[in-house]
Amino acid sequence: MPDRFRTADWEDLRFFLALARHRTLSAAARALKVNHATVSRRLARLEATLAVPLFDRRPDGYGLTADGQAVLAEAAAMEEAALAALKRLDRRDGLSGLVRLTTTRGFADSFLANRLAPLLAAHPGIDIEIVTDSRLLSLARREADIALRFGSPRDSALKGKRVAMIGCGFFAAPLWRDRLAAGAAPVLVTFDGDSAFIPEAAWLADTFGGYRAALRSNSWQVQAAAARDGFGIAFLPNYLAVATPGLVAVDLGATLPPRELWMLIRPDLAAVPRVRAVSDVLDTLFRENRDLLAGTAGIPDRD
């Protein structure tokens, strides 16, 4: 196989690595941002080039054959060598080049995007790419350089720092404050049924599931707009409520404690000047907005 392996297309090997890691065509396709037919086609071409089957097709996904295990070891070593070359170039580039940052769409849209001007002013040679994705991008494979993730990190190989606490509360148009004072039952603006994996959505379903939901969405921005327009009461991050004119805070008698926001970087990337510069600016940004993010300042007046 070694001679045949050297004739393989690296792009085919990259698709092979994704399928080996994610085990299904659909999951690999999402990771690579292609359709599943492309993954299947690339795999078929690689197997034809190597003249061996690399996977067993099983009901629970794709499992590596013995030949597939051998190819995985070689392809992973190639990937690691490519990443090592990138790291050497990173250190040479200094305060210029691209830094990829991954976080949730809601946090990027409602807080981060309109607060990056100081970063660009301080480091005009650095380009920023913000990747918002429901899946967790891999820092190890350089899918991103810096990750902002909610909750304590599980990967001890990453350099992590808790940079903020994110507080949420109930917010609505002022008319709902008057309705609640008059004894009306709350009507909610909340998450859709596919959002049960979000801690706030699960808590709302458990605690306030008996109330009517006038509008459901997997987007916090949509919920904030609907609450502003009078649809009902939404449970929103404080920073989003403050950024949405026309909302006031209301009290439904229960809330969630703030969630931790962590900034994660691979240890070797933390020494890259442009990555370190971006992480330092982000650290300052979170420190300056600590009270806003935690929900202890800037809350719209209830009275």
C-alpha positions in Angstrom: 0.0 0.0 0.0 2.8 2.6 0.6 3.5 3.1 -3.1 -0.2 3.4 -3.9 -0.7 5.7 -0.9 1.8 8.2 -2.3 -0.3 8.5 -5.5 -3.5 9.4 -3.5 -4.9 12.9 -3.8 -4.5 14.8 -0.5 -8.1 16.2 -0.8 -9.4 12.7 -1.0 -7.4 11.8 2.2 -8.9 14.9 3.9 -12.4 13.6 3.2 -11.3 10.2 4.4 -10.1 11.7 7.7 -13.4 13.5 8.2 -15.4 10.3 7.7 -13.1 8.3 9.9 -13.6 10.9 12.7 -17.4 11.5 12.3 -18.4 8.0 11.2 -21.4 9.0 9.0 -21.5 10.7 5.5 -23.9 13.4 6.8 -21.7 14.3 9.8 -18.5 14.4 7.7 -20.3 16.5 5.1 -21.4 19.0 7.7 -17.8 19.2 9.1 -16.4 19.8 5.6 -19.4 22.0 4.5 -20.2 19.9 1.4 -23.0 17.5 0.6 -22.9 13.9 1.5 -22.6 12.8 -2.2 -19.3 14.6 -2.4 -17.9 12.7 0.6 -19.1 9.4 -0.9 -17.5 10.3 -4.3 -14.2 11.2 -2.7 -14.1 8.0 -0.7 -14.9 5.9 -3.7 -12.1 7.5 -5.6 -9.6 7.0 -2.8 -10.6 3.3 -2.4 -10.2 2.9 -6.2 -6.7 4.5 -6.1 -5.6 2.3 -3.2 -7.5 -0.8 -4.5 -8.6 -1.7 -1.0 -11.9 -1.1 1.0 -11.2 1.4 3.8 -14.6 1.2 5.6 -17.2 -1.4 6.5 -20.6 0.1 6.0 -22.6 -0.7 9.2 -26.0 0.3 10.4 -24.5 2.7 13.0 -22.1 4.3 10.6 -18.8 3.7 8.8 -16.2 1.6 10.6 -12.5 1.4 9.5 -11.2 -1.9 8.0 -7.7 -3.0 8.8 -6.5 -1.3 5.7 -8.5 1.8 6.7 -6.7 1.9 10.1 -3.3 1.8 8.3 -4.4 4.6 6.0 -5.7 6.6 8.9 -2.3 6.5 10.7 -0.5 7.7 7.6 -3.1 10.4 6.7 -3.1 11.7 10.3 0.7 12.0 10.2 0.5 13.9 6.9 -2.1 16.3 8.5 0.1 16.8 11.6 3.1 17.6 9.4 1.1 20.2 7.4 -0.1 21.8 10.7 3.5 21.9 12.0 4.5 23.7 8.8 1.7 26.2 9.3 2.8 26.8 12.9 6.3 27.7 11.8 4.9 30.2 9.3 2.5 31.6 11.9 5.4 32.6 14.2 7.2 34.2 11.3 4.2 36.4 10.2 4.1 38.5 13.4 1.1 40.8 13.8 -0.4 40.1 10.4 -2.5 37.4 8.8 -5.8 35.7 9.5 -7.1 34.7 12.9 -10.2 32.5 12.9 -12.6 32.9 15.8 -15.5 30.5 16.4 -18.5 31.2 18.7 -22.3 30.9 18.6 -24.2 33.0 16.0 -26.3 34.8 18.7 -23.2 35.9 20.6 -21.4 37.0 17.4 -24.4 38.9 16.1 -25.6 40.6 19.2 -22.4 41.3 21.1 -19.1 40.6 19.4 -19.3 41.9 15.9 -20.0 45.5 16.8 -17.2 45.7 19.3 -14.2 44.6 17.2 -13.3 48.1 15.9 -10.6 48.6 18.6 -9.0 45.3 17.6 -8.7 46.3 14.0 -7.5 49.8 14.9 -4.8 48.4 17.2 -3.6 45.7 14.7 -4.5 46.8 11.1 -2.5 43.9 9.7 -4.6 41.2 11.3 -7.7 39.9 9.5 -10.5 38.3 11.5 -12.8 35.5 10.4 -15.8 34.8 12.7 -17.2 31.3 12.2 -20.6 30.7 13.7 -21.6 27.0 13.7 -23.8 24.8 15.7 -21.1 22.1 15.8 -17.9 22.6 17.8 -15.1 23.4 15.4 -11.8 21.6 16.1 -8.9 23.8 17.3 -6.6 20.8 17.0 -7.2 20.6 13.3 -7.0 24.4 12.8 -10.6 24.8 11.9 -10.4 27.8 14.2 -7.6 29.5 16.2 -9.7 30.8 19.1 -13.0 29.5 20.4 -15.5 31.2 22.7 -17.6 28.5 24.3 -20.3 28.4 26.9 -19.7 26.1 29.9 -16.6 24.6 31.3 -14.3 23.1 28.7 -13.9 19.3 28.5 -10.7 19.3 26.5 -7.8 19.6 28.9 -5.3 19.9 26.0 -6.5 23.4 25.3 -5.4 26.6 27.0 -8.6 27.9 28.5 -9.6 30.9 30.5 -13.0 31.9 31.9 -13.6 35.4 30.5 -17.2 36.2 31.5 -20.4 35.1 33.1 -23.4 35.4 30.9 -26.6 36.3 32.7 -30.2 36.0 31.3 -33.5 37.3 32.4 -37.1 37.7 31.2 -37.8 40.7 29.0 -40.9 42.0 27.2 -42.6 45.1 25.7 -43.9 47.5 28.5 -47.5 46.4 27.8 -46.6 43.0 29.4 -45.5 44.7 32.6 -49.0 46.2 32.9 -50.8 42.9 32.0 -48.8 41.0 34.6 -49.6 43.6 37.2 -53.3 43.2 36.3 -53.1 39.4 37.0 -52.8 38.1 33.4 -51.0 34.8 32.8 -47.7 35.1 31.1 -47.4 34.3 27.4 -44.0 33.3 26.3 -41.7 33.7 23.3 -39.4 30.7 23.5 -37.4 28.1 21.7 -38.6 25.6 19.2 -38.7 21.9 19.7 -35.3 21.2 18.1 -33.5 23.4 20.6 -33.8 21.1 23.6 -30.0 20.7 23.7 -29.7 24.4 24.7 -29.6 24.6 28.6 -31.9 27.7 28.6 -34.4 25.9 26.4 -34.5 22.8 28.6 -34.9 24.9 31.7 -37.8 26.9 30.2 -39.6 23.8 29.1 -39.2 22.3 32.6 -40.1 25.4 34.6 -42.6 27.3 32.4 -43.8 24.5 30.1 -47.4 25.1 31.3 -47.6 28.5 29.8 -48.7 29.3 26.3 -45.9 30.1 23.8 -47.1 32.6 21.2 -43.9 32.3 19.2 -41.1 29.7 19.0 -37.7 30.1 17.3 -34.2 28.7 17.6 -32.9 32.2 17.2 -32.5 34.5 20.2 -32.5 37.5 17.8 -35.9 36.5 16.5 -37.2 36.0 20.1 -35.9 39.4 21.1 -37.7 41.1 18.1 -40.9 39.2 18.8 -40.8 40.2 22.5 -40.2 43.8 21.5 -43.3 43.7 19.3 -45.5 42.4 22.0 -45.8 38.7 21.3 -44.9 37.7 24.8 -42.1 37.4 27.3 -38.7 36.1 26.3 -35.9 34.7 28.3 -32.9 36.5 26.8 -29.2 37.2 27.5 -28.9 40.5 29.2 -26.5 41.9 26.5 -29.1 41.1 23.8 -32.0 42.7 25.8 -30.0 45.9 26.3 -29.2 46.0 22.6 -32.9 45.7 21.7 -34.7 49.0 22.1 -38.2 48.8 23.6 -37.7 45.9 26.0 -38.1 46.1 29.8 -37.2 43.5 32.4 -40.1 41.5 34.0 -40.0 39.1 36.9 -41.6 35.7 36.6 -40.3 34.4 39.9 -37.5 32.2 38.7 -34.3 32.4 36.7 -31.1 30.6 35.8 -27.7 31.4 37.3 -25.2 33.0 34.8 -23.4 30.7 32.5 -19.6 30.6 32.1 -18.0 31.9 28.9 -14.5 30.5 28.1 -11.9 31.5 25.7 -10.0 28.5 24.4 -6.7 28.4 22.4 -4.4 25.6 21.5 -1.2 26.0 23.7 1.1 26.2 20.6 -1.1 28.8 19.0 -1.1 30.9 22.1 2.5 31.8 21.3 1.7 33.0 17.8 1.9 36.8 17.9 -1.4 37.6 16.0 -3.4 35.0 17.9 -2.0 36.3 21.2 -2.8 39.9 20.2 -6.4 38.9 19.4 -6.9 37.0 22.6 -5.5 40.0 24.6 -8.0 42.4 23.0 -10.8 40.0 23.6 -9.8 39.5 27.2 -9.9 43.3 27.7 -13.3 43.5 25.9 -14.9 41.0 28.2 -13.4 42.6 31.3 -14.7 46.0 30.3 -18.2 44.6 29.7 -18.3 42.2 32.7 -21.3 43.7 34.3 -23.3 44.0 31.1 -22.7 40.3 30.2 -23.4 39.1 33.8 -26.7 41.0 33.9 -25.8 43.2 36.8 -25.7 46.5 34.9 -27.6 48.0 32.0 -30.9 46.1 32.5 -33.9 48.0 31.2 -35.9 49.7 33.9 -38.9 47.6 35.2 -40.7 50.6 36.6 
